[in-house]
């Protein structure tokens, strides 16, 4: 795992998200350095995906601000953030089922091309990168869950991000496919990608993340290395339970 830079790539400053009377995220602050992998952890409803939505631009924080490369992007639309270098994947994959694998990835590549031929050429490189070369012309609806995760990653990478937000890296993927998926993420990170991941599998977090933040009910409860988070008494009580003690 390569070492992160000391320069903040992303800064979230006292960000809150309130829906009516529900506080989904409260006064969240975090810094992410270029080259770092940060894991967001916590039980369902902790505010992890809402945090992603604020960073990606799907939601505008009720208060606070978000900086990317020192630039205030708090109110920037999602397409502007994509062009600036922020991309994301989703917990529930959302491919265009009737399009082929390569056509799905071309949707991401179009951000940087006007030529259809160049778009397709670049899209194929990302299809190959994620190990779907043999499925390039197959309809996306024929893919397994693990393959759809790879397609989602290829689509995001086709936008040429500097920061990738990955929601549930291994969610729904069979156990035997997880090591290859982890290795793929590590390879992309090794090529210079900065990541924030949402993940429940503690082994995966330990293999990927430099640092982790544990959230509960919209608030940051603990921050540290994956080992420090796993040993934190509040985390053990709220999330890991008796299995962590064992």
C-alpha positions in Angstrom: 0.0 0.0 0.0 1.5 3.3 -1.1 1.8 6.2 1.3 -0.6 9.1 1.1 0.5 12.7 0.5 0.2 15.3 3.3 -1.8 17.6 1.0 -5.5 17.4 1.6 -7.4 16.4 -1.5 -10.8 16.6 0.2 -12.0 18.5 3.2 -15.4 18.2 4.8 -15.9 20.9 7.3 -18.7 20.7 10.0 -21.1 19.3 7.4 -24.7 18.4 8.5 -27.6 17.0 6.6 -31.1 17.4 8.0 -34.3 16.0 6.5 -37.2 17.6 8.2 -36.7 16.7 11.8 -34.2 13.9 11.1 -30.5 14.6 11.5 -28.9 12.2 9.0 -25.3 13.7 9.5 -24.3 16.0 12.2 -21.2 18.3 12.2 -19.0 15.9 10.3 -15.4 16.9 9.6 -12.8 14.9 7.8 -9.6 15.5 5.8 -8.5 13.1 3.0 -5.0 13.2 1.7 -4.1 12.4 -1.9 -3.2 8.8 -2.2 -5.1 7.7 0.9 -7.8 5.1 1.3 -10.3 6.0 4.0 -13.0 3.6 5.2 -16.4 4.8 6.5 -17.9 2.3 9.0 -21.0 2.1 11.0 -24.4 0.3 11.4 -27.2 0.9 8.9 -28.5 4.4 9.3 -25.2 5.8 10.5 -25.0 8.4 7.8 -22.4 6.8 5.6 -24.3 6.9 2.3 -25.6 10.4 3.1 -22.0 11.5 3.5 -21.2 10.1 0.1 -24.2 11.9 -1.4 -23.0 15.2 0.0 -19.4 14.7 -1.3 -20.7 13.5 -4.7 -23.2 16.3 -5.0 -26.5 14.4 -4.9 -27.2 16.3 -1.7 -26.3 19.9 -0.6 -25.4 20.0 3.1 -27.8 21.8 5.3 -24.7 23.4 6.9 -21.0 23.2 6.6 -18.9 23.0 3.4 -16.9 20.6 1.2 -13.6 21.5 -0.4 -11.9 19.5 -3.2 -8.3 20.5 -4.0 -8.9 23.6 -1.9 -12.0 24.6 -4.0 -15.4 25.0 -2.4 -17.7 22.5 -4.2 -20.5 22.5 -1.6 -23.1 23.6 -4.1 -21.5 22.3 -7.3 -23.7 19.9 -9.3 -22.8 16.2 -9.6 -21.7 16.6 -13.3 -19.4 19.4 -12.3 -17.8 17.3 -9.6 -17.4 14.5 -12.0 -15.5 16.7 -14.4 -13.4 18.0 -11.4 -12.4 14.4 -10.6 -14.9 13.0 -8.1 -16.6 9.7 -9.0 -18.7 7.1 -7.1 -20.1 3.6 -7.3 -23.3 2.5 -5.7 -24.3 -0.1 -3.2 -27.0 -1.4 -5.5 -25.4 -1.5 -9.0 -27.3 0.5 -11.7 -26.1 -0.6 -15.1 -28.1 0.1 -18.3 -29.3 -3.5 -18.6 -30.0 -3.5 -22.3 -26.6 -2.0 -23.3 -23.5 -4.0 -23.6 -20.7 -3.9 -21.0 -18.5 -1.7 -23.2 -21.5 0.6 -24.0 -22.1 1.1 -20.3 -18.6 2.2 -19.8 -18.7 4.5 -22.8 -21.3 6.5 -20.9 -18.5 7.4 -18.5 -15.9 8.0 -21.2 -18.1 10.5 -23.0 -17.1 13.1 -20.4 -13.7 13.4 -22.1 -14.4 12.6 -25.8 -16.5 13.9 -28.7 -15.5 11.1 -31.0 -17.5 7.9 -30.6 -14.5 5.8 -31.8 -12.2 7.3 -29.2 -14.9 6.9 -26.5 -15.2 3.2 -27.3 -11.4 2.7 -27.5 -10.9 4.2 -24.0 -13.9 2.4 -22.6 -12.5 -1.0 -23.7 -9.3 -0.3 -21.8 -11.3 0.1 -18.6 -13.4 -3.0 -19.4 -10.1 -4.9 -19.7 -8.7 -3.3 -16.5 -11.5 -4.7 -14.4 -11.3 -8.2 -15.9 -14.4 -8.0 -18.1 -12.7 -8.2 -21.5 -14.4 -11.5 -22.4 -17.8 -9.9 -21.6 -17.3 -6.6 -23.4 -20.1 -7.2 -26.0 -22.4 -9.1 -23.6 -25.6 -7.3 -22.3 -25.1 -6.0 -18.8 -28.2 -7.9 -17.7 -26.2 -11.2 -18.1 -23.6 -10.3 -15.5 -23.3 -11.8 -12.1 -23.4 -9.6 -9.0 -19.5 -9.6 -8.8 -19.3 -8.8 -12.5 -21.7 -5.9 -12.1 -19.5 -4.6 -9.3 -16.6 -4.6 -11.7 -18.7 -2.9 -14.4 -19.7 -0.2 -11.9 -16.0 0.3 -11.1 -15.1 0.5 -14.8 -17.8 3.1 -15.4 -16.5 5.2 -12.6 -12.9 4.9 -13.7 -13.9 5.9 -17.2 -14.5 9.4 -15.9 -10.8 9.6 -14.9 -11.4 10.4 -11.2 -8.8 11.5 -8.7 -11.2 10.6 -5.9 -13.4 7.5 -6.0 -16.2 6.9 -3.5 -17.0 3.1 -3.4 -20.2 2.2 -1.6 -20.1 -1.4 -0.3 -17.0 -2.7 -2.1 -17.9 -6.3 -1.6 -21.6 -6.1 -0.8 -23.5 -9.0 -2.4 -20.3 -10.6 -3.8 -19.6 -14.3 -3.1 -16.7 -15.0 -0.7 -14.5 -16.6 -3.4 -14.7 -13.4 -5.5 -13.7 -11.0 -2.7 -9.9 -11.4 -2.9 -9.8 -10.6 -6.6 -12.0 -7.6 -6.1 -9.8 -6.4 -3.2 -6.7 -6.9 -5.4 -8.3 -4.8 -8.2 -9.0 -1.9 -5.8 -5.4 -2.1 -4.5 -4.1 -2.0 -8.1 -6.1 1.1 -8.9 -4.9 2.7 -5.7 -1.3 1.8 -6.7 -1.8 3.7 -9.9 -2.6 6.9 -8.0 -6.3 6.7 -7.1 -7.6 8.2 -3.8 -10.6 6.4 -2.3 -13.2 6.5 0.4 -14.9 3.2 0.8 -18.0 2.1 2.7 -17.5 -1.5 3.8 -18.8 -3.8 6.5 -16.2 -6.6 6.1 -13.5 -5.8 8.7 -10.9 -8.0 6.9 -11.4 -6.1 3.7 -11.1 -2.8 5.5 -7.9 -4.0 7.2 -6.4 -4.9 3.8 -7.4 -1.7 2.0 -7.7 1.3 4.3 -5.0 3.5 5.8 -7.6 5.0 8.2 -11.2 4.5 9.2 -14.0 6.6 10.6 -16.8 5.0 12.6 -20.1 6.7 12.5 -23.3 6.2 14.4 -26.6 8.1 14.1 -24.9 10.7 11.9 -22.0 11.5 14.1 -18.3 10.5 14.0 -17.7 8.2 17.0 -14.1 7.2 16.4 -11.2 7.7 13.9 -7.9 5.9 13.5 -6.3 2.9 11.9 -8.5 -0.1 11.1 -6.9 -1.9 14.1 -7.6 1.0 16.4 -11.2 1.2 15.3 -11.7 -2.5 15.7 -10.5 -2.3 19.3 -12.4 0.9 20.2 -14.9 0.0 23.0 -17.7 2.0 21.5 -17.2 0.4 18.1 -17.2 -3.1 19.7 -20.4 -2.4 21.6 -22.2 -0.7 18.7 -21.0 -2.7 15.7 -18.7 -5.6 16.1 -20.4 -7.2 19.1 -19.3 -10.4 20.8 -17.6 -11.7 17.6 -15.0 -8.9 17.9 -14.2 -10.0 21.5 -13.8 -13.6 20.3 
